[in-house]
Amino acid sequence: MEGPITKDTIVEQIIKTYPKALGFLVTKNVDCCCGAYNTIEKGASEVGADLEAILKELNAIAAEPGATVAEKGR
């Protein structure tokens, strides 16, 4: 996954690339199981969450050193 996380990014792609994002999404009640094939926009809207706040936090998580699965394996 390249670039920032946007409203069109698929939830599953986010949690596979940035495992720490899973815990955050769970605290926001975003479906990370059966709904993981939805965009983050749809996942946030289903639970009435603030999409912009979620995107801001997810991109902060993604920017952390060692945030991706590939970086952890180095």
C-alpha positions, -999 to 999 in steps of 0.1 A, spaced: 0 0 0 14 34 -10 5 69 -2 -18 82 25 -49 64 37 -80 79 21 -117 75 24 -115 49 -4 -89 27 12 -102 -8 21 -102 -16 58 -86 -50 52 -57 -33 33 -52 -9 62 -50 -36 89 -28 -59 68 -3 -31 61 -5 -13 95 -13 -39 122 -15 -13 150 -44 3 131 -66 -27 141 -67 -18 178 -76 18 169 -104 8 145 -118 -16 171 -120 13 196 -141 32 170 -163 2 164 -153 0 127 -160 -36 115 -127 -52 109 -141 -87 103 -169 -92 79 -169 -55 69 -132 -54 63 -138 -55 25 -155 -21 27 -138 13 24 -130 31 56 -156 57 46 -183 31 46 -170 15 78 -170 48 96 -204 58 83 -220 25 95 -211 34 131 -215 71 129 -178 78 134 -161 110 123 -143 100 91 -119 129 91 -108 122 126 -103 85 118 -83 93 87 -61 117 106 -53 91 133 -48 63 108 -23 83 88 -5 92 121 -3 55 128 10 48 93 37 75 97 52 59 128 86 43 123 82 5 119 45 8 113 42 -15 83 45 -52 83 74 -50 58 93 -26 81 89 -49 111 105 -78 92 137 -59 85 
